[in-house]
Structure formats: C-alpha cells, structure tokens
Amino acid sequence: MNVEQFKSIILRHQPAMQRMAESLLHDEADAADAVQETFIQLWQQRKELDEVASTEAYCIAMVRCRCIDLLRKRHKVIPVDMQLSDSATEDTEERYRKAIEMVYRLPQQQRQTILMKYEELMSSEEIAQRLGITLSNLYTTLSRAYASLRDMLEKE
C-alpha cells in the first residue's frame, strides 16, 4: 500500500474514528490523540490493510481498542468491599512515592515525556511541540519509558 492509498483510507474513515473515540473518551482532545495514535499504528500495519475485508470496521475497531486501553489506564478499579483505612492510604502513598522515584530514574527525555503526559496532563501534540520532536519520536520515547518502568517493577 502506497502513501496515497493510505491517505485515502485515513481521510475516508477519520470522521467515524473521531466520533467513536469521542463517544468513549468524552473529550475531544483525548479522542483526537487516540485517533492520531491509531493512525500511526495503522501506518505501521499498512501491509495488512490490503487483506482486510472492511477497512472502515478495522479502523474503528482499532481506535475503539486504543480508547479502551486509555480508559483502563486512567481508571483503577477498587473493589467495593475494600475499606480505605489509614494503613491503606499509607500503602497507596508509599506506592505513589516509589512510582515517582522510578520515573526520576528514567533517562531525561523519557522522564520529561512521562511527567508532561501524566503530571502536566499535556496532549501528545503539545509534548512533541514543546520538545521539538515528531509524534512518532514521542511515541517511541513513551514506549521505551513504559518498558523501562515495567522492568524496574519486575526487579522489585
């Protein structure tokens, strides 16, 4: 699949993808981020698009999965029967402190992107613009940061 064919598919399905993302995320900016991240993923998988029966269904399913992943990351489910005692609050504070320590052990650019995304709540486009990098480079940096954090967690 060449660039022009890919652009044609994206332009045709972008409005439906945006509506799906907005209906799940209830935020236009987050929805736009999810759609853009899905476009990157679709570009990386563009060879498989030739074999897909319905590119519209495929694109919408991919953005839906991306949104669900984002929602899962945002909302940590706490069992109803769990009582928040002082010790539970202290445990949560301790885990947060450890997480922040891990973030500060990351290389500078990875640390910067994580802090901008989760503390400053900046969109991917804002982060890329502030750092002067492409969105693709930003996603690579974030992916490496997440992998490093997972490795740190596994070692503890």
MIGUNU-131085 format. One line per 10 residues: number of its first residue (from 0); for each residue x, y, z of N, C-alpha, C, O. Coordinates in steps of 0.02 Angstrom, whole numbers. Example, Ala and Ser with C-alpha at 12.3 -4.5 7.8 and 13.67 -1.06 7.14 Angstrom:
MIGUNU-131085
0> 660,-284,390,615,-225,390,660,-165,390,712,-166,423 | 642,-112,354,684,-53,357,645,2,394,670,57,402;
This chain:
MIGUNU-131085
0> 43,-59,0,0,0,0,45,62,0,90,68,41 | 32,107,-47,73,167,-50,43,222,-7,-11,214,22 | 78,278,-3,58,334,40,-10,362,20,-51,377,63 | -21,369,-45,-84,398,-68,-144,354,-52,-197,379,-32 | -136,289,-60,-190,242,-42,-204,246,33,-262,247,54 | -151,249,73,-159,253,145,-195,318,164,-241,317,204 | -174,375,135,-206,439,149,-281,435,132,-323,461,169 | -297,405,76,-366,399,55,-408,361,106,-463,382,123 | -381,306,131,-416,267,182,-425,308,246,-480,310,275 | -372,340,268,-374,379,330,-423,437,325,-464,447,370;
10> -420,473,270,-466,530,262,-539,508,259,-584,543,282 | -550,450,230,-618,425,223,-646,402,291,-705,412,305 | -604,372,333,-628,343,395,-615,386,457,-641,371,511 | -577,440,450,-561,482,508,-622,509,545,-623,507,606 | -673,535,510,-731,561,547,-765,508,591,-784,522,648 | -774,448,564,-806,394,603,-762,373,662,-787,359,716 | -696,372,650,-649,354,704,-652,407,759,-650,391,819 | -655,470,739,-657,525,787,-721,521,829,-720,530,890 | -778,507,796,-841,501,832,-839,443,882,-863,450,938 | -810,387,861,-805,330,906,-762,348,967,-781,334,1024;
20> -706,380,955,-660,398,1010,-694,448,1057,-688,441,1118 | -728,497,1030,-762,547,1072,-817,515,1113,-828,534,1171 | -852,467,1084,-907,435,1121,-881,395,1180,-915,387,1230 | -821,368,1173,-792,329,1228,-754,371,1278,-758,359,1338 | -717,421,1254,-674,460,1298,-707,523,1326,-684,550,1377 | -759,546,1294,-795,607,1315,-750,668,1319,-761,713,1360 | -700,670,1276,-654,727,1274,-626,732,1204,-595,685,1179 | -638,789,1172,-619,797,1102,-543,792,1091,-520,761,1044 | -504,823,1136,-431,822,1129,-404,751,1139,-362,728,1100 | -427,717,1191,-405,648,1202,-425,602,1145,-388,558,1125;
30> -485,614,1118,-508,575,1061,-463,586,1000,-445,539,965 | -445,649,989,-401,664,932,-333,630,942,-304,604,894 | -307,631,1003,-244,596,1018,-250,521,1003,-206,492,972 | -305,491,1026,-316,419,1015,-319,403,941,-291,353,918 | -353,446,903,-358,435,830,-289,441,798,-271,401,755 | -251,492,818,-184,501,789,-139,442,806,-101,419,763 | -142,418,867,-102,360,887,-124,298,847,-82,256,829 | -188,293,833,-213,238,792,-188,244,720,-172,194,689 | -185,306,694,-158,316,627,-86,291,623,-67,259,574 | -47,305,674,23,282,674,25,206,674,65,176,637;
40> -17,176,715,-19,103,717,-42,74,650,-16,24,627 | -92,106,620,-115,84,554,-60,90,502,-52,46,459 | -23,145,504,32,154,456,83,98,464,109,72,415 | 98,80,526,146,27,538,120,-41,514,159,-86,499 | 54,-48,511,23,-111,489,-8,-105,420,-52,-144,402 | 13,-56,381,-19,-41,317,-19,-100,269,-64,-105,227 | 30,-145,273,31,-202,228,-27,-249,240,-53,-280,194 | -49,-254,303,-105,-297,320,-172,-267,297,-221,-303,289 | -174,-201,287,-237,-168,267,-262,-192,199,-322,-192,186 | -216,-213,156,-235,-239,90,-278,-302,97,-319,-316,54;
50> -267,-340,150,-301,-403,160,-366,-397,199,-404,-446,206 | -380,-337,226,-439,-327,268,-501,-319,225,-501,-282,175 | -555,-354,244,-617,-351,206,-650,-283,210,-671,-255,160 | -653,-255,271,-684,-189,280,-635,-145,318,-626,-151,378 | -604,-99,281,-555,-55,314,-590,-9,365,-560,8,415 | -652,10,352,-687,52,399,-697,16,466,-681,44,519 | -721,-45,464,-731,-84,525,-664,-95,561,-660,-90,623 | -613,-109,523,-546,-120,552,-520,-57,586,-496,-61,643 | -525,0,554,-502,63,582,-541,81,645,-512,102,695 | -606,73,642,-648,90,700,-633,42,758,-631,63,816;
60> -623,-22,743,-607,-70,796,-540,-53,828,-533,-59,889 | -492,-32,788,-427,-14,816,-431,47,861,-400,48,914 | -467,98,840,-473,158,881,-513,142,945,-498,169,998 | -562,99,939,-601,78,998,-555,44,1048,-558,59,1108 | -514,-2,1025,-467,-37,1070,-418,13,1102,-403,7,1162 | -395,60,1064,-349,111,1090,-383,151,1146,-353,164,1198 | -445,170,1135,-482,208,1185,-494,167,1248,-488,193,1304 | -511,104,1240,-522,61,1298,-458,54,1338,-459,55,1400 | -401,47,1303,-337,44,1338,-325,108,1379,-303,105,1436 | -340,165,1349,-331,229,1384,-376,233,1445,-355,256,1498;
70> -438,212,1437,-485,213,1493,-462,167,1550,-468,184,1608 | -436,110,1531,-412,63,1583,-353,93,1621,-347,84,1682 | -310,128,1585,-252,158,1618,-273,214,1665,-243,224,1718 | -325,250,1647,-348,307,1687,-384,285,1751,-374,314,1804 | -425,235,1745,-470,216,1799,-447,150,1830,-455,97,1801 | -420,156,1889,-401,96,1926,-462,74,1965,-491,113,2003 | -482,12,1957,-541,-13,1989,-524,-35,2060,-477,-73,2070 | -561,-9,2109,-551,-28,2179,-612,-69,2199,-669,-46,2192 | -601,-130,2225,-659,-170,2245,-702,-133,2295,-677,-96,2338 | -768,-142,2290,-816,-107,2332,-805,-125,2406,-813,-82,2449;
80> -787,-187,2419,-781,-208,2489,-715,-187,2521,-704,-199,2580 | -671,-155,2482,-608,-132,2510,-618,-69,2552,-645,-20,2527 | -598,-72,2613,-606,-15,2658,-541,25,2657,-487,-4,2664 | -546,90,2650,-487,133,2649,-471,153,2721,-496,203,2747 | -429,114,2752,-407,131,2819,-345,174,2813,-321,188,2758 | -319,196,2870,-257,236,2869,-200,196,2839,-159,224,2803 | -197,131,2853,-142,90,2826,-149,84,2750,-98,83,2715 | -211,79,2724,-220,75,2652,-199,140,2619,-169,140,2566 | -215,196,2651,-195,262,2625,-119,268,2625,-90,293,2577 | -88,246,2679,-15,248,2684,16,204,2630,66,222,2599;
90> -14,145,2619,11,99,2568,7,131,2499,54,126,2459 | -48,165,2484,-57,200,2420,-5,255,2412,25,263,2359 | 5,293,2465,55,346,2464,125,318,2453,166,347,2416 | 140,262,2484,205,230,2476,215,206,2404,269,215,2376 | 163,176,2375,168,154,2305,178,213,2258,216,209,2210 | 143,267,2271,150,328,2230,221,355,2236,251,373,2185 | 247,357,2296,315,381,2306,366,338,2268,412,364,2236 | 356,272,2270,401,226,2233,395,237,2158,445,236,2122 | 334,247,2134,323,259,2063,359,322,2040,392,323,1988 | 353,375,2080,387,438,2063,463,429,2063,498,455,2020;
100> 488,391,2112,560,377,2113,582,341,2050,635,357,2022 | 542,293,2027,558,257,1965,558,303,1905,603,299,1863 | 510,347,1902,506,395,1846,569,438,1846,597,451,1792 | 592,459,1904,651,502,1907,716,464,1894,768,495,1886 | 714,397,1891,772,358,1872,777,349,1796,827,325,1770 | 724,368,1760,724,361,1687,772,412,1656,788,463,1687 | 796,397,1595,836,447,1558,796,512,1550,734,510,1552 | 830,567,1542,799,633,1543,739,640,1497,685,661,1519 | 746,622,1434,691,632,1387,631,588,1404,573,610,1399 | 643,526,1425,588,482,1445,553,510,1507,492,511,1510;
110> 592,532,1555,564,562,1616,522,623,1599,466,631,1624 | 549,665,1556,515,726,1536,447,711,1504,397,743,1520 | 446,663,1457,384,648,1423,332,618,1470,273,635,1465 | 353,575,1515,306,545,1563,277,599,1608,217,600,1620 | 319,644,1633,295,697,1678,248,745,1642,198,766,1670 | 264,762,1579,220,806,1541,153,773,1529,100,806,1533 | 154,709,1514,92,674,1497,48,662,1559,-13,671,1556 | 79,643,1615,38,622,1672,35,672,1729,-11,669,1770 | 82,717,1734,78,768,1787,50,833,1759,7,865,1790 | 76,853,1701,52,915,1671,-10,903,1627,-41,951,1604;
120> -27,840,1615,-85,820,1575,-85,852,1506,-137,874,1481 | -27,853,1475,-21,882,1408,-39,829,1356,-30,769,1367 | -65,852,1300,-80,806,1245,-15,786,1210,37,818,1220 | -19,734,1172,41,710,1136,68,764,1089,128,774,1084 | 22,799,1055,44,852,1009,80,908,1047,131,933,1024 | 54,927,1106,86,980,1146,156,959,1169,202,999,1167 | 162,897,1190,227,872,1213,277,872,1156,333,896,1163 | 256,845,1098,301,842,1040,323,912,1020,381,924,1004 | 275,959,1020,291,1027,1001,340,1058,1051,389,1090,1030 | 327,1050,1115,371,1080,1166,442,1051,1162,491,1087,1171;
130> 447,985,1148,512,953,1145,545,960,1076,604,945,1068 | 507,983,1027,534,990,960,548,924,926,597,917,889 | 504,875,937,512,809,907,447,791,870,395,823,880 | 451,740,828,391,717,793,348,674,840,372,650,891 | 285,666,822,241,622,861,267,551,863,263,517,914 | 294,529,807,321,461,804,379,453,854,383,403,890 | 423,503,857,478,501,906,451,503,977,477,469,1022 | 399,542,988,369,546,1055,342,478,1075,354,455,1131 | 305,445,1031,276,380,1047,331,328,1060,323,284,1103 | 385,332,1023,441,287,1035,471,300,1103,485,253,1141;
140> 480,363,1121,508,381,1186,462,357,1242,486,329,1291 | 397,368,1235,349,345,1286,350,269,1292,349,242,1347 | 353,235,1235,354,162,1236,416,136,1273,412,89,1312 | 472,167,1260,534,148,1295,530,163,1370,554,125,1411 | 499,219,1387,490,237,1457,446,186,1492,462,164,1548 | 391,167,1460,347,117,1490,383,50,1500,376,17,1551 | 422,31,1450,460,-32,1454,510,-29,1512,518,-77,1549 | 544,28,1519,593,36,1574,558,32,1641,583,1,1688 | 500,64,1646,463,62,1709,439,-9,1725,442,-31,1783 | 417,-46,1674,397,-115,1685,456,-157,1710,448,-198,1755;
150> 515,-147,1680,574,-182,1701,591,-167,1774,608,-212,1812 | 586,-103,1792,600,-84,1861,552,-117,1910,571,-140,1963 | 488,-119,1890,437,-151,1932,450,-226,1941,443,-253,1996 | 470,-258,1887,484,-330,1891,544,-346,1935,546,-399,1966 | 592,-300,1938,652,-311,1979,640,-299,2053,680,-321,2094 | 585,-266,2070,571,-251,2140,534,-307,2173,519,-303,2232;
